[in-house]
Amino acid sequence: MKTTLQPGLTLTSRIEIDAGRTISFLGEDSRVYATPFVLYDVEIISQDLIKAHLDDSENSVGSHVDISHLAPTPLGMWADIQVTVTAVKGRKIDLAFESRDALDLIARGTHTRYVVDKYQTAEQIKSKKQKATG
């Protein structure tokens, strides 16, 4: 982990709300950005922000999210998601996020990630798979 990973780092990405990111259970005319996809996008943007400050053998994994989904964003609109590092405590990284569309604050919350060694994590996953399959 590089010393450049510090509180205050921010990344904003614009997400186009396509059909794959929407719920359909309210009917075709009421497709909106689904909460699980807001979370997915927050995870990806957070990982992108952190990864720029890691060594080649490292990456980050999510461990906790607190999200409030406050307003709908209809299919075809966009949403900007901004993530900000709020604390770095050893390998634990705390972030805050907000998402806005053209009209509203649509989501906000916090996200915790941990920096991991990619190779050690791959071995742990391989070991667990082997145990699960006998």
trRosetta pair geometry for C-beta under 8 A, 3 or more apart (Angstrom, degrees):
i j d omega theta_ij theta_ji phi_ij phi_ji
1 5 5.8 -61 -179 23 100 143
1 53 7.0 28 -163 132 72 86
1 54 5.8 -35 -108 -119 60 67
1 55 6.7 -78 -46 -7 26 92
1 58 6.3 -128 -67 147 68 177
1 91 7.1 -167 -39 -108 150 68
1 115 5.3 20 -78 178 123 172
2 5 5.9 118 71 -13 72 91
2 53 4.9 -125 54 -174 108 69
2 54 6.8 -135 1 -85 90 15
2 55 7.0 144 -44 -53 81 69
3 6 7.7 24 159 -52 57 103
4 53 4.8 -139 87 -129 95 106
5 9 7.1 -63 -144 -5 48 152
5 50 6.7 42 -128 -145 121 72
5 53 3.7 140 -68 134 88 141
5 54 7.4 48 -59 -63 136 63
5 85 7.1 -167 -175 -133 73 166
5 88 5.7 132 127 -109 94 150
5 93 7.2 -72 173 -103 123 123
6 9 6.2 118 67 -29 63 103
6 85 6.8 127 101 99 32 140
6 88 6.3 -87 -118 3 32 139
7 85 5.3 -140 -117 117 39 91
7 86 5.7 19 -134 -174 102 20
7 87 5.8 11 -83 -83 115 32
7 88 6.4 -138 -43 -3 75 89
8 84 7.1 -27 -146 -170 20 100
8 85 6.6 -28 35 70 31 91
9 49 6.2 142 132 177 114 111
9 53 7.3 -77 -100 -34 171 146
9 84 7.0 160 84 -152 46 56
9 85 4.4 31 50 17 93 120
10 49 7.6 -66 179 -132 14 136
10 82 6.2 0 -171 -173 106 99
10 83 7.0 168 -148 86 57 46
10 84 4.6 -14 -98 -100 87 83
10 85 7.6 -126 -65 13 48 72
11 45 5.8 -172 102 177 115 93
11 48 6.3 -158 144 95 166 102
11 49 4.0 -147 1 -86 134 107
11 82 7.2 174 89 -147 39 56
11 83 5.6 -6 57 56 85 91
12 80 5.7 8 -176 -179 108 105
12 81 6.8 170 -148 85 59 42
12 82 4.3 -19 -96 -96 92 83
12 83 7.9 173 -81 18 45 59
13 41 7.5 -147 85 180 122 102
13 45 5.0 -146 16 -107 127 119
13 48 7.7 67 -48 58 139 151
13 80 7.2 168 86 -150 32 60
13 81 5.7 -12 59 57 81 91
14 78 5.4 3 -176 178 101 127
14 79 7.3 159 -154 82 56 35
14 80 5.2 -32 -97 -95 70 73
15 21 7.3 152 160 -131 120 170
15 41 5.3 -19 -81 -137 152 151
15 78 6.4 153 78 -162 46 71
15 79 5.0 -16 59 62 101 86
15 80 7.6 170 15 -90 75 23
15 81 6.3 34 -11 -7 117 110
16 78 5.4 -39 -101 -102 51 86
17 21 5.4 -119 -146 81 63 128
17 22 6.5 79 173 -63 98 101
17 32 7.8 -27 -179 -163 144 42
17 33 5.0 -83 -124 -75 126 98
17 73 5.5 -173 -64 124 158 109
17 74 7.1 135 100 104 147 35
17 75 5.8 -140 124 -126 104 35
17 76 6.5 -33 79 27 95 21
17 77 5.2 15 30 64 128 66
17 78 6.5 -164 -5 -96 85 27
17 79 6.3 71 -53 -8 107 99
18 21 5.7 90 56 12 64 101
18 22 7.6 -132 104 -12 35 101
18 75 7.3 35 -163 -151 18 85
19 22 5.7 -69 -151 31 37 115
19 31 6.7 -30 -126 -179 68 157
19 75 6.2 31 -86 -137 58 127
20 37 7.9 139 124 -108 69 145
21 33 5.7 -14 135 -129 106 70
21 34 6.3 -160 165 26 54 90
21 37 4.2 159 -151 162 81 163
21 41 7.9 32 -134 -44 130 122
22 31 4.0 49 154 178 147 98
22 32 5.8 138 -143 66 96 18
22 33 6.2 -57 -98 -81 70 27
22 34 5.8 137 -154 -27 20 93
22 37 7.7 -48 -51 23 28 153
22 75 5.1 -23 -66 -79 158 98
23 26 6.5 61 111 6 111 97
23 31 6.6 -178 70 -141 51 59
23 32 6.1 -8 36 57 96 72
23 34 4.5 124 -47 -90 82 101
24 27 7.5 -144 179 68 60 1
24 28 6.9 6 -149 -86 90 53
24 31 6.0 -5 -96 -100 60 96
26 30 3.7 -80 113 99 114 133
26 31 7.6 -179 62 -71 97 35
26 32 7.6 12 40 9 138 101
27 30 4.9 65 63 23 85 104
28 31 6.4 -16 -162 -31 38 107
31 74 6.8 85 85 -158 66 66
31 75 4.1 27 96 -34 115 125
32 72 3.9 -53 -144 -162 153 105
32 73 5.9 123 -163 61 87 44
32 74 5.6 -53 -101 -94 76 42
32 75 7.0 -104 -84 -31 30 69
33 37 6.3 -123 -171 79 74 117
33 38 6.1 82 148 -61 111 95
33 72 7.0 157 37 -164 81 57
33 73 4.1 15 2 61 124 104
33 74 7.9 -47 -15 -10 80 7
33 77 7.9 -79 -36 68 113 103
33 79 6.2 37 -88 -25 166 144
33 106 7.0 42 66 163 139 148
34 37 4.7 80 67 11 88 105
34 38 7.2 -148 97 -10 44 83
35 38 5.4 -47 -146 29 37 115
35 39 6.5 37 155 -16 66 103
35 67 7.0 140 -165 117 101 137
35 69 4.6 -89 -102 -49 102 156
35 107 7.8 146 -125 -103 73 135
36 39 5.6 -54 -153 38 34 114
36 40 6.3 40 148 -24 66 103
37 40 5.1 -41 -140 33 41 117
37 41 6.2 42 157 -19 66 101
38 41 6.0 -59 -152 38 27 109
38 42 6.4 31 149 -20 63 106
38 67 6.9 140 107 -169 119 143
38 69 6.1 151 34 -103 161 109
38 79 7.7 -54 -112 114 89 162
38 81 7.7 161 -158 -94 73 129
38 99 6.2 -127 -150 14 108 166
38 106 7.5 -143 -113 121 136 109
38 107 5.0 118 -176 -28 146 170
39 42 5.6 -53 -148 35 32 113
39 43 6.4 35 153 -21 65 104
39 65 6.0 75 -140 161 109 166
39 67 6.0 -94 -85 -43 96 163
40 43 5.7 -56 -154 33 30 113
40 44 6.5 25 153 -16 65 106
41 44 5.8 -53 -145 37 33 109
41 45 6.2 29 158 -14 67 108
41 79 7.9 97 104 87 165 119
41 81 5.6 158 130 -14 114 162
41 99 7.8 79 93 -100 128 138
42 45 6.0 -60 -144 41 27 106
42 46 6.0 29 157 -21 64 111
42 65 7.2 112 96 -131 139 127
42 67 7.5 -165 6 -97 163 124
42 81 6.0 -135 -87 -172 66 141
42 83 6.5 128 -155 -78 74 119
42 97 5.1 83 -135 154 115 177
42 99 7.6 -92 -73 -50 99 120
42 107 8.0 -106 -57 117 128 134
42 109 7.6 -3 -136 63 165 111
42 111 5.9 -178 149 -61 119 149
43 46 5.8 -58 -146 38 25 112
43 47 6.2 24 157 -18 63 109
43 62 5.3 -59 -127 -46 107 145
43 65 7.9 -61 -69 -76 94 135
43 111 7.3 -166 -88 -153 59 144
44 47 5.8 -55 -147 37 29 111
44 48 6.4 31 153 -20 63 106
45 48 5.6 -52 -148 35 32 114
45 49 6.4 35 153 -21 64 104
45 81 5.4 -176 -3 103 165 121
45 83 5.1 153 116 -3 110 129
45 97 7.8 113 82 -122 127 129
46 49 5.8 -54 -151 33 31 112
46 50 6.4 20 157 -11 66 109
46 60 7.5 -102 129 99 92 137
46 62 7.3 85 83 -85 140 103
46 83 4.9 -142 -84 -169 73 165
46 95 5.3 -169 -127 39 116 170
46 97 7.4 -75 -66 -67 107 128
46 111 5.5 -101 -84 106 160 147
46 113 6.0 166 143 -34 125 141
47 50 6.0 -60 -144 42 30 105
47 51 5.8 36 159 -31 67 111
47 59 7.3 13 -159 -177 106 92
47 60 5.6 -164 -122 66 74 102
47 62 7.9 -74 -61 -45 102 93
47 113 7.2 174 -84 -127 67 156
48 51 5.9 -51 -138 29 25 115
48 52 7.2 33 161 -25 56 99
49 52 6.7 -62 -173 20 28 110
49 53 8.0 -5 146 5 58 109
49 83 5.7 -139 -11 88 153 119
49 85 7.0 -167 138 -43 130 98
49 95 7.7 115 73 -113 144 141
50 53 6.1 -81 -168 46 44 100
50 54 6.5 43 144 -34 78 113
50 60 4.7 8 103 -7 149 150
50 85 7.6 121 -85 -82 83 117
50 93 5.9 105 -109 117 132 175
50 113 6.3 -118 -34 92 165 148
50 115 7.3 -150 169 -85 128 91
51 54 5.5 -58 -145 24 41 118
51 59 6.4 -2 -106 -132 98 70
51 60 6.9 -125 -66 10 72 101
54 58 4.0 -127 -180 88 118 115
54 59 6.6 137 115 -91 166 29
54 60 7.1 -155 -61 -36 147 92
54 115 6.3 178 -112 -137 118 115
55 58 4.9 80 56 7 77 110
57 117 5.8 -7 143 -147 101 80
57 118 5.8 -142 -178 27 52 99
57 119 6.3 -40 -159 -2 100 106
58 115 5.5 3 -174 -175 125 100
58 116 6.7 152 -151 79 73 37
58 117 6.1 -53 -98 -101 68 44
58 118 6.5 -168 -113 -23 13 88
59 115 7.6 169 91 -149 24 60
59 116 6.2 -24 67 62 71 86
59 118 5.2 73 1 -78 106 98
59 121 7.7 -85 52 30 106 152
60 93 6.5 -33 -137 30 142 136
60 113 4.3 45 165 158 121 126
60 114 6.4 164 -153 79 77 32
60 115 5.3 -44 -94 -93 84 52
60 116 6.8 133 -116 13 30 80
61 113 6.3 162 79 -156 29 82
61 114 5.8 -19 58 57 83 85
61 116 5.6 18 -1 -3 110 132
61 121 7.4 162 -37 -131 136 150
62 65 6.8 6 -179 -46 126 102
62 111 6.6 -54 -133 -174 106 103
62 112 7.2 109 -158 83 62 53
62 113 5.3 -48 -95 -99 50 82
63 112 5.1 -54 65 101 94 101
63 113 6.6 147 8 -114 85 28
63 114 5.7 48 -25 -12 130 105
64 110 7.8 -4 115 111 98 94
64 111 7.1 165 91 -155 61 40
64 112 4.1 23 49 37 100 115
65 109 6.4 50 180 133 78 139
65 110 7.3 176 -150 90 43 54
65 111 5.2 1 -107 -109 78 77
65 112 7.7 -141 -64 24 45 69
66 109 4.8 -168 97 -164 62 105
66 110 4.8 19 46 47 104 89
66 111 7.9 -146 29 -66 62 46
67 107 6.1 -7 -169 -170 98 113
67 108 7.7 162 -148 87 57 29
67 109 3.9 -78 -100 -35 47 162
68 107 6.5 168 86 -150 54 61
68 108 5.7 -8 55 60 100 73
68 109 5.8 159 10 -68 68 95
69 106 7.0 -10 -159 157 66 74
69 107 4.9 -18 -110 -100 57 101
70 104 7.2 -150 104 154 104 116
70 105 5.9 5 74 109 145 84
70 106 5.8 -175 59 -166 85 26
70 107 6.1 -180 12 -83 86 38
70 108 7.1 18 -17 10 128 88
71 101 7.6 -123 100 22 116 114
71 103 7.9 -125 142 95 149 96
71 104 4.0 -57 86 128 165 150
71 105 6.8 109 12 82 124 48
71 106 4.6 -97 63 -114 88 66
72 106 7.4 -90 75 -137 2 109
73 77 5.1 -126 -180 77 90 129
73 79 5.2 -19 -135 -65 173 116
73 101 4.4 162 -115 -62 114 145
73 104 7.8 -148 -77 58 83 107
73 106 5.3 -9 -41 -115 110 157
74 77 5.4 89 66 -6 72 116
77 101 5.3 30 145 -158 133 128
77 102 6.4 -120 -159 5 114 107
78 101 6.6 149 85 -139 49 79
78 102 7.2 79 56 -40 83 93
79 99 5.1 22 168 178 118 108
79 100 6.8 164 -156 82 73 28
79 101 4.8 -49 -97 -81 75 78
79 106 6.0 -69 -129 41 125 147
80 99 6.7 173 86 -150 46 59
80 100 5.4 -11 56 60 95 82
80 101 7.7 159 14 -94 70 29
81 97 6.3 0 -174 -171 92 114
81 98 7.5 176 -148 91 52 41
81 99 4.5 -17 -99 -99 76 94
81 107 8.0 -12 -112 69 95 113
82 97 6.5 166 86 -149 51 64
82 98 5.4 -2 55 57 98 84
82 99 7.6 177 18 -82 64 45
83 95 5.1 7 -175 176 101 132
83 96 7.4 162 -153 82 55 40
83 97 4.6 -21 -99 -96 72 97
83 111 7.1 -37 -137 40 118 133
84 95 6.3 150 74 -158 40 77
84 96 5.2 -16 60 58 97 88
84 97 7.3 172 17 -81 70 47
85 88 6.6 13 175 -51 124 95
85 93 6.2 -59 -132 -169 101 102
85 94 7.3 101 -163 79 59 53
85 95 5.6 -47 -99 -99 43 81
86 94 4.8 -61 66 108 98 100
86 95 6.1 149 5 -120 89 22
86 96 5.2 73 -45 -16 128 98
86 110 7.6 -52 21 -132 145 102
87 92 7.7 -6 111 113 100 93
87 93 7.4 168 88 -155 59 39
87 94 4.1 23 48 41 97 117
88 92 7.5 154 -158 86 40 58
88 93 5.7 -4 -108 -108 72 73
88 94 7.8 -138 -63 25 35 74
89 92 4.6 -16 68 66 92 107
89 94 7.5 37 5 -11 103 103
91 114 5.2 43 133 -164 101 81
91 115 4.3 -123 -154 49 86 90
91 116 7.5 85 -178 -65 133 47
92 112 6.5 -18 -166 -167 93 105
92 113 7.8 149 -156 83 47 42
92 114 5.8 -27 -97 -101 56 78
93 112 7.0 150 80 -158 53 54
93 113 4.7 -19 64 66 106 88
93 114 7.1 176 17 -89 82 26
93 115 6.8 84 -21 -35 114 88
94 110 6.7 -15 -170 -171 93 110
94 111 7.6 148 -160 81 48 47
94 112 5.5 -22 -103 -102 66 79
95 110 6.7 152 84 -160 52 61
95 111 4.6 -19 66 64 104 93
95 112 7.4 180 21 -82 76 31
95 113 7.0 23 -4 4 117 104
96 108 7.6 3 178 -173 89 89
96 109 7.5 -171 -152 103 60 32
96 110 5.5 -35 -102 -102 62 72
96 111 7.8 169 -91 20 16 77
97 107 7.5 -4 116 115 102 96
97 108 6.5 -177 96 -146 60 50
97 109 5.9 -7 57 60 93 69
97 110 7.4 160 15 -99 79 23
97 111 6.1 33 -10 -5 120 117
98 105 6.5 -51 -168 -146 108 101
98 107 7.2 163 -157 91 41 58
98 108 4.6 -4 -106 -103 72 92
99 105 7.6 112 80 -166 49 57
99 106 5.0 -57 104 66 97 97
99 107 4.2 18 41 51 114 95
99 108 7.2 -156 20 -67 68 52
100 104 6.7 -162 -148 100 72 38
100 105 5.4 -42 -98 -103 88 49
100 106 6.2 150 -115 6 28 86
101 104 5.8 17 47 49 93 74
101 106 5.4 60 -11 -36 95 132
105 108 6.6 -5 172 -37 114 112
116 120 7.0 -133 174 72 89 103
116 121 4.7 61 147 -56 133 131
117 120 4.0 55 84 19 116 113
117 121 6.3 169 82 -14 58 87
118 121 5.9 -62 -148 39 26 111
118 122 6.3 28 155 -22 64 107
119 122 5.6 -48 -146 32 32 113
119 123 6.6 33 153 -18 62 103
120 123 5.7 -54 -153 35 33 112
120 124 6.6 35 149 -20 65 104
121 124 5.6 -51 -149 34 35 113
121 125 6.4 34 153 -17 66 104
122 125 5.8 -55 -149 37 32 111
122 126 6.3 35 152 -21 65 106
123 126 5.5 -51 -144 36 32 114
123 127 6.3 35 155 -21 65 105
124 127 5.8 -54 -149 36 29 113
124 128 6.4 28 154 -19 63 106
125 128 5.7 -55 -148 36 32 110
125 129 6.4 35 153 -21 65 105
126 129 5.8 -54 -150 34 30 113
126 130 6.5 29 153 -18 64 106
127 130 5.8 -56 -150 36 31 111
127 131 6.4 30 153 -17 65 107
128 131 5.7 -55 -148 38 33 112
128 132 6.2 33 154 -21 66 109
129 132 5.8 -59 -147 37 29 111
129 133 6.3 7 162 -3 65 112
130 133 6.3 -68 -142 46 26 97
131 134 8.0 39 -177 -71 26 22
